[in-house]
């Protein structure tokens, strides 16, 4: 069946901070230059913001440049940070690092505790008011190329395809969206962005991207446990000193507290479960009191780029560019990336607008890579470039090294640390065989403070059409049992925070007939549980799991997350 096509000057894949900022900036430039530039955003979530998950404490620097009058426009940045605390946790104690001892760049003075999803919903309103067309529920599933190999747009996924690949009565083919330039703002580990990096060799000469898995809950707490604007971060327990990660507690308005836990995905022990480390964290004596008498409202999980400066790929290629977390502009120590994402979206918009004005199309906007390196985004990442790779020496020594490095940069003595450390191997290469690693016994969930995965997924409002092709594809169906289960004791059942993967008996009838033999196992993929965090695509030791977009609108529907 022939696909219909729509023509635009610019198509943007993803309605997050970078994609929305790019769209708004394009329309601002067009209005100022009295030109007509057609801009379209494709968003795979059921609405803009449905798939946005972040802490979040936002540095408004990017927003100040994009929309300086954002307060009068009603932007949902209502809660200014009033207090910063940083804790080091042991199993029973919490020691606070004095604020004067922390590098100045770690201060959250002037920042806001927000729901980033709500910020994106508001940005979408600003974009639409300028004439940007936004199509939620239509994931870009395929990159389109012209005869010269340049990107000429994207195609959305087909609708109404059954699990076995046949077409259901309601089948509808995807749409082609052709553009002179296509910007990819898919967020961390975007499936099309991964394809583009390989096709155009965008990662040549840069370090592998590093990742963490961030797991978050939103709570309504009792009034005397709520302190509007309070921001708390921690390191240490329940993670051991060889496993990187940490926590956050952010007090919003209306008695809401967002609590989250990040585990760096270069951990070695296949028995580690990031989800269960998060649940255990909440039981710490210094933490659990916040939630006494409270109610859990929402849950979600999302991978985070952690590689920083040395892991940013080349952005521009023939016909488009990567922006925001598709390329990886998160400042890990600050746990912030939306300001950098917005700025790179704006820079891409400026490069593309100039190219369109010169009558160009489908070529490389080569000035973009130079532009971001001359911007404050580069300076933001340069100051912290050695924090993540230094953690290979362990949390304590690595944190001291990173802190010293940040202090020297803040004091203007960055010349004393001119080196840039390397990350080395990718995260999927870090798992050790299970036989040599200690098992971890996690406590049972109490249903009050700690919860099982399926009840958590319920709170993410995740939904996928049941009868559709599984969007978590195995490149080799034999690897989960022959390698992952045999060597690593099935880590996918633990690193997934949504209960998507489980090993079950391959033949229940045979197992019942022969009780003396251990039944053969198979990997069952419960794709309907997937919250689109991308952890499996990152952490699978043989890179055997390929995450592709499900049918339009599927996945979580986060509210105020």
Backbone torsions as a table, in degrees:
resi	resn	phi	psi	omega
1	UNK	NA	129.9	-178.0
2	UNK	-69.5	136.0	178.4
3	UNK	-88.0	139.2	174.1
4	UNK	-74.6	156.6	-178.0
5	UNK	-129.8	145.8	175.2
6	UNK	-124.6	143.0	-175.3
7	UNK	-109.4	134.1	177.2
8	UNK	-138.8	162.3	169.6
9	UNK	-72.9	-45.3	-178.0
10	UNK	-136.3	129.8	171.0
11	UNK	-111.6	134.5	-179.9
12	UNK	-118.3	127.3	-178.8
13	UNK	-98.0	104.1	178.0
14	UNK	116.4	127.3	-178.8
15	UNK	-104.3	46.3	174.1
16	UNK	-96.3	-168.0	-176.5
17	UNK	-57.1	-42.2	-177.1
18	UNK	-71.1	-44.3	-179.0
19	UNK	-64.6	-42.2	179.4
20	UNK	-68.7	-39.3	178.1
21	UNK	-64.2	-40.1	178.2
22	UNK	-62.3	-44.0	-178.6
23	UNK	-64.2	-45.2	-179.9
24	UNK	-63.0	-44.2	-178.4
25	UNK	-64.6	-39.1	177.2
26	UNK	-59.6	-44.6	-179.3
27	UNK	-70.1	-34.4	175.7
28	UNK	-62.8	-45.2	180.0
29	UNK	-65.4	-39.5	179.6
30	UNK	-63.5	-42.2	179.4
31	UNK	-64.8	-42.9	-179.7
32	UNK	-64.9	-34.4	-178.9
33	UNK	-93.6	4.7	-179.5
34	UNK	52.6	47.4	177.2
35	UNK	-123.7	160.1	178.4
36	UNK	-106.5	115.8	177.1
37	UNK	-123.2	118.4	-179.6
38	UNK	-86.3	129.8	-174.6
39	UNK	-132.0	134.0	178.9
40	UNK	-130.1	139.4	174.4
41	UNK	-116.0	129.4	170.6
42	UNK	-101.4	129.8	-179.7
43	UNK	-126.7	123.3	-175.3
44	UNK	-73.7	-22.1	177.5
45	UNK	-71.8	163.8	-178.9
46	UNK	-65.4	-22.5	172.7
47	UNK	-152.3	162.4	173.8
48	UNK	-60.8	131.3	-178.4
49	UNK	96.7	-15.5	-176.8
50	UNK	-63.1	-32.0	-177.9
51	UNK	-108.3	10.7	-178.5
52	UNK	-87.5	123.3	178.8
53	UNK	-136.1	122.5	176.8
54	UNK	-158.2	166.0	-176.2
55	UNK	-45.2	-66.4	-5.5
56	UNK	-134.8	139.7	166.3
57	UNK	-107.2	117.0	-171.8
58	UNK	-101.6	130.3	167.3
59	UNK	-82.9	117.8	-173.4
60	UNK	-79.0	11.9	-174.5
61	UNK	-56.7	-46.1	179.7
62	UNK	-66.9	-41.8	179.6
63	UNK	-65.3	-36.4	177.5
64	UNK	-59.9	-35.9	178.6
65	UNK	-76.9	-38.6	-175.5
66	UNK	-74.5	-49.8	-177.5
67	UNK	-135.9	81.0	-174.9
68	UNK	-57.7	-25.5	-179.2
69	UNK	-94.9	26.8	-176.7
70	UNK	-56.0	-33.3	178.6
71	UNK	-61.8	-41.6	-178.8
72	UNK	-74.4	-16.8	177.8
73	UNK	-85.1	-4.3	178.2
74	UNK	83.2	29.0	177.8
75	UNK	-60.0	140.0	-176.4
76	UNK	-79.8	55.0	172.0
77	UNK	-113.6	85.1	-171.2
78	UNK	-102.2	-19.4	-170.3
79	UNK	-117.0	99.0	175.1
80	UNK	-73.2	144.0	177.3
81	UNK	-65.6	127.8	-179.7
82	UNK	-106.2	-24.6	-177.8
83	UNK	-154.7	137.8	175.8
84	UNK	-109.2	133.5	171.0
85	UNK	-133.7	140.8	176.0
86	UNK	-128.4	123.4	-174.0
87	UNK	-115.0	145.2	167.7
88	UNK	-108.6	121.9	-173.5
89	UNK	-106.0	136.1	161.5
90	UNK	-109.9	-176.6	-174.2
91	UNK	-59.0	-32.4	-175.9
92	UNK	-121.7	-18.2	-173.1
93	UNK	-116.6	161.5	174.8
94	UNK	-136.6	121.7	178.3
95	UNK	-112.7	127.8	-177.5
96	UNK	-89.5	131.5	173.0
97	UNK	-81.9	125.6	179.5
98	UNK	-60.2	143.6	-176.8
99	UNK	-60.5	-31.2	-179.4
100	UNK	-66.6	-21.3	-179.0
101	UNK	-84.8	-12.8	-178.2
102	UNK	-86.4	143.6	176.2
103	UNK	-56.3	140.4	-177.5
104	UNK	-54.6	-32.1	-177.9
105	UNK	-67.0	-13.5	178.2
106	UNK	-82.9	-9.3	-179.5
107	UNK	-70.0	141.3	178.2
108	UNK	-103.1	15.1	176.8
109	UNK	-59.0	128.6	-178.9
110	UNK	89.5	-1.9	178.5
111	UNK	-98.9	171.9	-174.1
112	UNK	-130.4	138.7	172.1
113	UNK	-85.1	122.7	-172.4
114	UNK	-140.2	167.2	159.2
115	UNK	-92.5	111.8	-177.7
116	UNK	-66.2	-30.0	175.6
117	UNK	-61.4	-42.1	178.3
118	UNK	-69.0	-34.4	175.5
119	UNK	-62.2	-41.2	179.6
120	UNK	-68.2	-37.0	176.5
121	UNK	-60.8	-41.3	178.7
122	UNK	-67.4	-42.4	177.1
123	UNK	-60.5	-36.2	178.2
124	UNK	-63.3	-37.6	177.1
125	UNK	-63.9	-40.7	178.6
126	UNK	-65.4	-38.9	-179.8
127	UNK	-66.3	-45.2	-178.7
128	UNK	-65.1	-34.9	178.0
129	UNK	-63.7	-24.2	178.5
130	UNK	-90.2	-4.5	178.2
131	UNK	105.2	8.5	177.4
132	UNK	-74.5	133.8	175.3
133	UNK	-90.2	126.2	-179.1
134	UNK	-120.6	128.2	-179.0
135	UNK	-120.6	92.1	175.8
136	UNK	-76.6	155.7	179.8
137	UNK	80.5	11.8	179.6
138	UNK	-126.9	87.7	-180.0
139	UNK	-72.7	138.8	171.9
140	UNK	-74.6	116.3	-173.4
141	UNK	-107.5	-12.0	-173.9
142	UNK	-150.5	136.1	172.9
143	UNK	-87.8	134.6	177.5
144	UNK	-102.4	137.1	-178.7
145	UNK	-121.9	150.7	175.3
146	UNK	-90.0	-176.0	-175.0
147	UNK	-65.7	-17.7	179.9
148	UNK	-98.3	3.6	178.6
149	UNK	88.2	3.8	178.1
150	UNK	-83.2	150.2	177.1
151	UNK	-69.8	130.7	178.1
152	UNK	-120.3	10.4	178.0
153	UNK	140.9	-162.3	-178.8
154	UNK	-140.2	165.3	173.6
155	UNK	-122.8	140.3	175.3
156	UNK	-79.7	162.4	-178.4
157	UNK	-73.3	152.6	174.5
158	UNK	-66.4	148.9	176.0
159	UNK	-110.3	148.0	175.4
160	UNK	79.5	32.3	175.2
161	UNK	-100.3	130.3	-178.5
162	UNK	-76.3	166.3	-179.1
163	UNK	-57.7	-34.6	-179.1
164	UNK	-83.4	3.9	177.1
165	UNK	93.6	-7.4	178.1
166	UNK	-78.0	162.2	-178.2
167	UNK	-92.8	127.2	176.8
168	UNK	-78.4	165.8	-179.0
169	UNK	-55.4	-31.1	-177.6
170	UNK	-89.6	14.6	-177.3
171	UNK	-54.3	136.9	173.9
172	UNK	-141.3	128.3	-179.2
173	UNK	-70.2	158.2	177.3
174	UNK	-68.0	165.6	177.4
175	UNK	-100.5	145.0	171.1
176	UNK	-95.7	132.6	175.2
177	UNK	-116.8	109.4	-178.0
178	UNK	-94.0	142.2	-178.4
179	UNK	-146.5	154.5	172.3
180	UNK	-70.4	-33.1	174.3
181	UNK	-143.3	141.1	180.0
182	UNK	-122.3	124.6	179.3
183	UNK	-104.4	130.7	-177.0
184	UNK	-104.6	110.9	-177.6
185	UNK	-123.3	49.8	-172.7
186	UNK	-75.7	-14.7	-173.3
187	UNK	90.1	-173.7	-174.8
188	UNK	-57.8	129.6	175.9
189	UNK	58.4	42.5	176.9
190	UNK	-60.6	136.4	-174.2
191	UNK	-66.7	-41.5	178.3
192	UNK	-73.5	-34.3	177.7
193	UNK	-62.4	-38.9	177.0
194	UNK	-61.5	-41.7	178.6
195	UNK	-62.7	-43.6	-177.9
196	UNK	-66.5	-37.9	178.7
197	UNK	-61.9	-36.4	178.3
198	UNK	-74.0	-45.0	-175.9
199	UNK	-63.1	-41.2	-175.5
200	UNK	-103.0	11.3	176.7
201	UNK	54.2	41.3	-175.2
202	UNK	-71.5	-17.5	-178.4
203	UNK	-97.4	3.9	178.5
204	UNK	-60.4	128.3	175.5
205	UNK	82.5	5.1	177.6
206	UNK	-118.8	160.2	180.0
207	UNK	-70.7	155.5	176.3
208	UNK	-61.3	146.0	175.4
209	UNK	-67.7	142.7	176.4
210	UNK	-112.6	154.4	-171.8
211	UNK	-138.9	159.7	166.9
212	UNK	-130.8	163.1	171.7
213	UNK	-110.5	122.1	178.6
214	UNK	-104.0	126.8	-179.3
215	UNK	-119.8	133.4	-169.0
216	UNK	-137.8	146.2	170.7
217	UNK	-129.2	150.6	173.6
218	UNK	-113.1	127.7	-176.3
219	UNK	-121.0	146.2	165.0
220	UNK	-98.6	116.2	-176.2
221	UNK	-107.2	161.7	-179.7
222	UNK	-69.4	151.0	-170.9
223	UNK	-54.6	-39.1	-176.6
224	UNK	-77.5	-2.6	175.5
225	UNK	-101.8	-0.3	-174.5
226	UNK	-105.9	134.1	-179.8
227	UNK	-134.9	92.1	-174.1
228	UNK	-52.5	126.8	178.3
229	UNK	90.2	-3.1	179.0
230	UNK	-75.1	132.9	178.9
231	UNK	-123.7	123.7	-180.0
232	UNK	-125.4	130.5	171.6
233	UNK	-121.8	154.8	177.6
234	UNK	-145.1	158.7	168.8
235	UNK	-131.1	163.3	176.2
236	UNK	105.8	-140.7	-176.3
237	UNK	-50.8	140.7	10.4
238	UNK	-89.3	2.8	-180.0
239	UNK	-79.5	148.1	174.9
240	UNK	-80.7	173.1	-172.4
241	UNK	-69.8	-14.2	179.6
242	UNK	-93.9	-2.0	-177.2
243	UNK	-116.3	120.8	-176.8
244	UNK	-81.7	149.9	177.2
245	UNK	157.6	-173.6	179.5
246	UNK	174.9	-177.3	-173.1
247	UNK	-127.2	169.5	169.2
248	UNK	-144.9	146.2	168.2
249	UNK	-131.2	118.8	-178.2
250	UNK	-120.5	122.6	179.7
251	UNK	-92.5	110.2	177.8
252	UNK	-86.7	-160.5	174.9
253	UNK	-91.1	178.5	175.8
254	UNK	59.3	29.0	176.9
255	UNK	73.4	17.1	-178.3
256	UNK	-94.9	140.8	175.4
257	UNK	-131.7	126.1	171.9
258	UNK	-98.5	130.5	-179.2
259	UNK	-125.0	135.6	-178.4
260	UNK	-148.4	164.8	-179.0
261	UNK	-140.5	134.1	179.9
262	UNK	-115.5	130.2	173.9
263	UNK	-118.5	125.1	178.0
264	UNK	-67.9	135.3	-172.0
265	UNK	-85.0	15.7	170.9
266	UNK	-96.3	19.9	179.4
267	UNK	-66.8	154.8	-172.4
268	UNK	-99.4	-32.3	-171.0
269	UNK	-81.8	114.2	-178.5
270	UNK	-67.5	-13.1	177.8
271	UNK	-82.6	-7.4	-179.7
272	UNK	-72.0	136.8	176.4
273	UNK	-120.4	107.4	178.7
274	UNK	-54.6	-38.5	179.7
275	UNK	-60.5	-45.3	-177.1
276	UNK	-74.2	-28.3	173.3
277	UNK	-63.6	-39.0	177.5
278	UNK	-64.4	-47.0	179.6
279	UNK	-61.4	-39.5	179.3
280	UNK	-67.5	-36.9	179.1
281	UNK	-55.5	-40.1	-176.6
282	UNK	-64.7	-16.8	-178.9
283	UNK	-87.0	-1.3	-178.9
284	UNK	-62.6	139.7	-178.2
285	UNK	-54.3	-30.6	-179.4
286	UNK	-83.9	-6.5	-174.0
287	UNK	-113.9	-42.0	-168.2
288	UNK	-63.0	-28.0	-178.3
289	UNK	-61.0	-28.4	178.5
290	UNK	-58.5	-31.8	-171.1
291	UNK	-101.4	-3.8	178.5
292	UNK	-58.5	125.2	180.0
293	UNK	79.7	0.6	-178.9
294	UNK	-90.9	179.8	-179.5
295	UNK	-134.9	131.3	177.1
296	UNK	-78.2	129.0	-175.1
297	UNK	-106.6	-34.0	-172.4
298	UNK	-152.1	160.7	-178.6
299	UNK	-146.5	147.9	174.3
300	UNK	-167.2	171.1	179.2
301	UNK	-151.4	147.7	-179.1
302	UNK	-158.6	140.8	173.5
303	UNK	-72.4	153.6	-176.8
304	UNK	-129.5	134.2	171.6
305	UNK	-70.0	133.7	-179.9
306	UNK	-127.9	-1.7	-172.9
307	UNK	-69.2	-30.0	178.1
308	UNK	71.7	-153.1	-169.6
309	UNK	-54.5	-47.1	-173.4
310	UNK	-75.5	-4.7	179.7
311	UNK	-109.0	1.4	-179.8
312	UNK	-74.5	124.9	-179.8
313	UNK	-79.9	176.2	168.4
314	UNK	-63.3	135.0	-174.2
315	UNK	-87.7	-42.4	-170.4
316	UNK	-92.7	145.8	175.1
317	UNK	-148.9	172.7	-177.4
318	UNK	-62.1	110.8	176.8
319	UNK	100.0	-0.9	-179.3
320	UNK	174.6	-163.2	-177.0
321	UNK	-162.2	158.9	170.6
322	UNK	-93.6	140.8	176.5
323	UNK	-138.0	160.1	176.5
324	UNK	61.7	-144.0	-175.1
325	UNK	-73.0	-8.2	169.6
326	UNK	-60.3	-31.5	178.1
327	UNK	-99.0	-29.8	175.4
328	UNK	100.8	75.8	-178.3
329	UNK	-113.8	25.4	179.6
330	UNK	-74.2	134.3	171.1
331	UNK	-89.8	102.2	-170.7
332	UNK	-62.1	-49.6	-178.5
333	UNK	-59.4	-34.8	179.4
334	UNK	-82.8	-12.1	-174.5
335	UNK	51.9	49.6	-178.2
336	UNK	-140.3	138.8	176.6
337	UNK	-146.5	-14.0	-174.1
338	UNK	-67.0	-33.1	178.2
339	UNK	-65.4	-42.5	177.6
340	UNK	-69.4	-36.9	178.2
341	UNK	-61.4	-45.2	-179.9
342	UNK	-63.4	-41.8	-178.8
343	UNK	-65.4	-42.1	179.0
344	UNK	-66.6	-33.1	173.8
345	UNK	-63.7	-41.0	178.4
346	UNK	-66.3	-41.8	179.2
347	UNK	-63.6	-40.4	177.8
348	UNK	-64.1	-40.8	178.4
349	UNK	-60.3	-41.3	-179.1
350	UNK	-66.7	-40.4	178.3
351	UNK	-66.0	-43.4	-179.0
352	UNK	-67.6	-40.2	179.9
353	UNK	-61.5	-42.3	178.2
354	UNK	-64.2	-40.2	179.5
355	UNK	-64.9	-42.1	178.0
356	UNK	-62.8	-39.9	179.3
357	UNK	-63.9	-26.6	178.3
358	UNK	-89.0	5.8	178.5
359	UNK	78.9	17.0	-177.7
360	UNK	-88.5	163.0	175.9
361	UNK	-165.8	144.5	172.9
362	UNK	62.3	16.7	175.6
363	UNK	-106.5	-173.2	-177.1
364	UNK	-94.6	125.8	175.1
365	UNK	-84.6	75.1	-169.3
366	UNK	-63.8	-23.6	-178.5
367	UNK	-69.0	-15.4	-178.0
368	UNK	-63.3	-41.4	-178.4
369	UNK	-66.0	-34.1	175.6
370	UNK	-72.9	-37.2	-176.8
371	UNK	-64.5	-43.7	-177.0
372	UNK	-71.1	-30.3	179.1
373	UNK	-73.0	-18.0	175.4
374	UNK	-94.9	-2.0	-176.3
375	UNK	-94.5	175.1	178.1
376	UNK	-70.1	-11.9	175.1
377	UNK	-63.0	-44.8	178.8
378	UNK	-61.9	-45.4	-180.0
379	UNK	-61.8	-38.1	179.6
380	UNK	-61.4	-43.2	-178.5
381	UNK	-80.9	-29.8	-178.1
382	UNK	-62.9	-38.8	-177.3
383	UNK	-63.2	-26.0	-173.8
384	UNK	-115.8	15.6	-170.2
385	UNK	-62.8	-24.6	-176.7
386	UNK	-101.5	5.3	-178.6
387	UNK	-70.7	-54.0	-178.1
388	UNK	-62.1	-52.1	-178.6
389	UNK	-64.6	-25.7	178.1
390	UNK	-68.4	-18.6	-179.4
391	UNK	-70.5	-7.3	175.6
392	UNK	-66.1	-15.4	176.2
393	UNK	-87.9	8.1	-178.5
394	UNK	101.9	159.9	-173.4
395	UNK	-63.2	-43.9	-172.9
396	UNK	-72.1	-53.8	179.5
397	UNK	-65.5	-40.6	180.0
398	UNK	-64.3	-38.3	179.2
399	UNK	-69.0	-38.6	177.2
400	UNK	-63.4	-42.4	178.1
401	UNK	-62.2	-47.1	-179.2
402	UNK	-63.9	-40.0	178.7
403	UNK	-63.2	-43.2	178.4
404	UNK	-62.9	-42.0	179.9
405	UNK	-61.2	-44.8	-179.4
406	UNK	-66.7	-39.1	178.2
407	UNK	-60.9	-45.4	-178.7
408	UNK	-62.6	-38.2	177.9
409	UNK	-68.2	-40.4	180.0
410	UNK	-67.4	-29.6	-179.8
411	UNK	-87.4	5.7	178.9
412	UNK	78.5	16.7	-179.2
413	UNK	-112.9	34.0	-179.8
414	UNK	-61.9	-20.5	179.2
415	UNK	-64.6	-18.5	178.2
416	UNK	-74.7	-15.6	177.7
417	UNK	-128.8	69.9	-175.1
418	UNK	-77.2	-12.2	-174.8
419	UNK	-79.4	157.6	173.9
420	UNK	-124.8	116.6	-177.9
421	UNK	-72.9	154.1	178.4
422	UNK	-98.1	152.6	177.2
423	UNK	-82.1	-33.2	-176.7
424	UNK	84.5	-128.3	-171.9
425	UNK	-77.8	159.5	178.0
426	UNK	-74.7	161.7	-174.6
427	UNK	-62.7	-33.8	-177.7
428	UNK	-70.1	-12.9	-179.3
429	UNK	-90.8	-0.5	-169.8
430	UNK	-91.3	-18.1	-178.2
431	UNK	-63.7	138.1	174.8
432	UNK	-99.0	153.0	176.6
433	UNK	-55.4	142.2	-175.0
434	UNK	-62.0	-30.9	-176.1
435	UNK	-60.4	-27.1	-178.4
436	UNK	-100.6	6.8	-175.7
437	UNK	-118.3	147.2	-179.0
438	UNK	-74.6	141.3	172.8
439	UNK	-70.5	151.8	178.3
440	UNK	-117.1	120.5	179.3
441	UNK	-96.3	109.1	-179.3
442	UNK	-90.1	143.7	179.8
443	UNK	-67.9	158.0	177.2
444	UNK	-68.9	150.7	177.8
445	UNK	-75.1	141.8	-179.3
446	UNK	-99.1	-6.9	178.9
447	UNK	72.9	4.5	179.1
448	UNK	-116.8	-49.4	177.9
449	UNK	-111.9	-33.4	-179.0
450	UNK	-119.9	146.0	-169.1
451	UNK	-140.8	155.8	177.5
452	UNK	-77.5	167.1	-174.4
453	UNK	-65.9	-41.4	-174.1
454	UNK	-68.6	-37.4	176.4
455	UNK	-67.9	-29.3	177.1
456	UNK	-70.9	-45.0	178.2
457	UNK	-59.0	-35.6	177.4
458	UNK	-57.3	-39.5	-178.8
459	UNK	-75.0	-11.3	176.6
460	UNK	-84.3	-4.6	-179.0
461	UNK	57.3	35.8	-178.3
462	UNK	-76.8	134.9	177.5
463	UNK	-145.9	134.7	170.6
464	UNK	-133.2	143.8	172.1
465	UNK	-59.1	124.8	-173.8
466	UNK	-62.9	-45.6	-175.0
467	UNK	-92.6	76.0	175.2
468	UNK	-146.0	159.2	178.3
469	UNK	-57.9	142.0	179.0
470	UNK	-65.8	126.4	-175.5
471	UNK	-88.3	2.5	174.9
472	UNK	-109.4	93.9	-169.1
473	UNK	-94.3	138.4	176.4
474	UNK	-96.1	122.7	178.2
475	UNK	-68.2	-34.7	176.4
476	UNK	-135.6	108.7	-175.0
477	UNK	-63.1	-16.5	-177.3
478	UNK	-82.7	-23.9	-172.9
479	UNK	-62.1	-40.5	-178.1
480	UNK	-54.6	-40.3	-179.7
481	UNK	-88.1	-46.9	-173.6
482	UNK	-69.6	-28.2	-178.0
483	UNK	-117.3	-60.4	-172.7
484	UNK	-62.9	-46.2	-179.7
485	UNK	-73.2	-43.1	-176.1
486	UNK	-69.3	-42.3	-173.9
487	UNK	-93.1	-41.1	-171.2
488	UNK	-113.4	8.4	179.2
489	UNK	57.6	39.2	172.6
490	UNK	64.8	61.3	-174.7
491	UNK	-67.1	-22.4	-178.0
492	UNK	-62.3	-26.0	177.1
493	UNK	-70.5	-16.9	-178.2
494	UNK	-108.4	-37.0	-177.5
495	UNK	-77.3	-18.4	175.9
496	UNK	-77.3	125.9	-178.1
497	UNK	-89.3	14.8	-175.1
498	UNK	-132.3	7.8	178.2
499	UNK	68.1	30.5	-179.6
500	UNK	-73.7	-38.0	-172.6
501	UNK	-108.8	131.3	173.3
502	UNK	-149.8	143.8	177.4
503	UNK	-93.7	124.6	-177.5
504	UNK	-125.3	166.7	178.1
505	UNK	-63.4	133.3	-177.5
506	UNK	-71.8	-32.6	-177.5
507	UNK	-141.7	94.7	-176.5
508	UNK	-62.2	-35.2	-178.8
509	UNK	-64.5	-43.5	178.9
510	UNK	-65.4	-39.4	179.5
511	UNK	-62.8	-38.1	179.7
512	UNK	-69.9	-32.9	-178.3
513	UNK	-75.5	-33.9	-177.4
514	UNK	-122.9	93.3	-177.1
515	UNK	-80.0	-6.2	-179.1
516	UNK	-87.5	-19.0	-176.6
517	UNK	-104.8	142.0	175.7
518	UNK	-69.4	127.8	-177.5
519	UNK	-67.2	147.9	174.6
520	UNK	-66.6	153.2	-177.0
521	UNK	-115.4	158.4	171.9
522	UNK	-140.9	156.0	177.9
523	UNK	-88.9	122.4	174.8
524	UNK	-99.8	128.8	-178.8
525	UNK	-107.8	110.3	178.3
526	UNK	-92.0	73.6	-171.4
527	UNK	-61.8	-23.2	-178.8
528	UNK	-66.7	-17.7	179.8
529	UNK	-85.2	-11.3	-167.7
530	UNK	-63.0	127.7	177.4
531	UNK	-100.2	13.0	173.6
532	UNK	63.9	36.3	-178.8
533	UNK	-79.0	-24.3	178.5
534	UNK	77.1	8.9	-178.7
535	UNK	-60.5	-40.6	-177.8
536	UNK	-64.2	-38.4	179.2
537	UNK	-64.3	-27.7	-177.9
538	UNK	-88.7	-47.6	-165.0
539	UNK	-92.5	-17.6	-178.5
540	UNK	-53.7	123.8	-170.2
541	UNK	-62.4	-25.2	178.6
542	UNK	-107.8	10.9	-178.2
543	UNK	50.0	44.8	-175.5
544	UNK	-93.1	-16.5	-178.9
545	UNK	-96.8	123.3	-179.1
546	UNK	-113.4	114.0	-179.3
547	UNK	-86.6	122.8	175.0
548	UNK	-124.2	165.1	-176.1
549	UNK	-70.7	133.9	173.3
550	UNK	-79.0	-175.5	178.3
551	UNK	-58.9	146.7	-172.3
552	UNK	-50.0	136.0	178.0
553	UNK	83.5	-5.2	-179.5
554	UNK	-73.9	160.1	178.1
555	UNK	111.1	-162.6	-178.2
556	UNK	-73.1	160.5	172.1
557	UNK	-130.5	82.5	-174.6
558	UNK	-74.6	136.9	176.0
559	UNK	-117.0	121.2	177.6
560	UNK	57.9	32.1	179.5
561	UNK	-101.2	NA	NA
